Structure formats: structure tokens, C-alpha cells
């Protein structure tokens, strides 16, 4: 594969990942400050769509960019080109699904026109425009690339190794000013090495168990983050809310791995055609 084409893939993936970050910021900022009482899509069911889409767009976007960066660093990773295309497409789908839900909320809401409400509406329009630019750019770049079927035995361990590229490449570029031992440890890091003493939780041999642990960690973190908005009225309510967050994150993680794991190369495929 030509280096110029690899660079184009890297650039379009960077643009889409940037859009995912902007999307996350837009969603979060719209729920606070002067927008809190003027945001028609800050309430369920519209907020529920965005809450899951934000997490998906951000996580998939970061993973996909890491794969594109790894491809730029090691052209031998060209077998993951189709996974990069799929990841970018899913990020745009998650963003667009939320924007459509937000647009419906704007249409059906009865909120009076206001300055900050118009600012929020303008931001929604800009997100639509940015998503359209990303979609067109993605089609232009990948329509001339023939992608091969990716390996069918990938696991979350391979995803962690891809994500480590976000650490390894910057460290390599400034290796001249860093301790040699640190550079060697970063270069030699692998997911298998990290979990060598935790085989029962290894993402390579126990991907579903690892996904449960990841969802549990995310749920606890989300429950703790909610404390910034104030403590619950009593311990019983607090435990109930925390249990809901944990159950939702664990369930969402397992569902995401089941539905999109094979598509994104995060678990062995169930079907022989993928």
C-alpha cells in the first residue's frame, strides 16, 4: 500500500476522531451552564440516545485513530484497513443518530426562542455540517482502496495493543530526551505481558470476562462522577442509583461486544463471512 494513501487514511481518521471529541463536548456543554434549562434534547429519551452514543463515538474513535496511527507507523498493519473504515463509519453513525434525535427534540419542543437556545441550535447545525464533511471525505478516501478481510481471531488484547500506539509513537519521537529504560519498557509493552499474572482476566483468553470487568469499572466511575452534582438523599437511594449505573454499563459493554465486537475486530467473529 502506498505511503500517500496511508497518510490519507490517517488524516481522515484524525478528522473523524476530532469530530467525535467535538461531539462529546457539544453534548456535555449542552447539559450545563446557560443551556441547562433551554436544552430540549437534555431530557430522556433524547438524552439517553446521546449518553450511549457519546461513549461509543469517543471510544471507537480513539481506537480507530490508534489503528490508523499504527498503520502509519507499521505498514504491515494494512490488514486492519477494513476495521479502520468500519470504525470511522460507526463513529459517524453514532454522531448522526444523536443529531437526528436532537433535531426531533428541537422540532417537538415548546420552548420559547432565546439567545442561548439559538446558540445551541447553531451548534447543532455546525455538528451536522462537520459530520457531512467527514462522511464525504471518508467516501472519497476509501473508494479507491481495496481492503482485505481482517484477521478473524482478534480479541480485546489486540485492541489494547493498538491503543498503546498512542503512547509508543510519541515516546519514540522524543526518545532522545527520555531515559533509555523508559523507552525500552514502552516499546516492549504488550497486553499479554500486562495480564501475564492475571490470566483469569486476560482479554485474549477471556474477552467476555474482561468486558464485564471493564463495564463494572466504567459503571463505578460514572456513579462516582455523579456525586459532583450532589450527594443522594440517603444511602439506599445512593446504592440504587449506583447499581443502575453499573448494570447499564456492564450490560451496554457486553451488548456492544456481542453486536459490534466482531465487526470492529474486538472478538472472534461468530460468522465465517466477516
Secondary structure, DSSP 8 states (H G I E B T S, - for coil): --HHHHHHHHHHHHHHHHHHHHHHHHHHHTTSGGGTTT-TTSSTTHHHHHHHHHHHHHHHHHHHHHHHHHHHH-GGGGGGHHHHHHHHHHHHHHHHHHHHHHHHHHHH------HHHHHHHHHHHHHHHHHHHHHHHHHHHHTT-------S---HHHHHHHHTHHHHHHHHHTGGGS-HHHHHHHHH--HHHHTTT-GGG-TTT-HHHHHHHHHHHHHHHHHHHGGGG---SSHHHHHHHHHHHHHHHHHHHHHHHHHHTTTTTSS--SSTT-
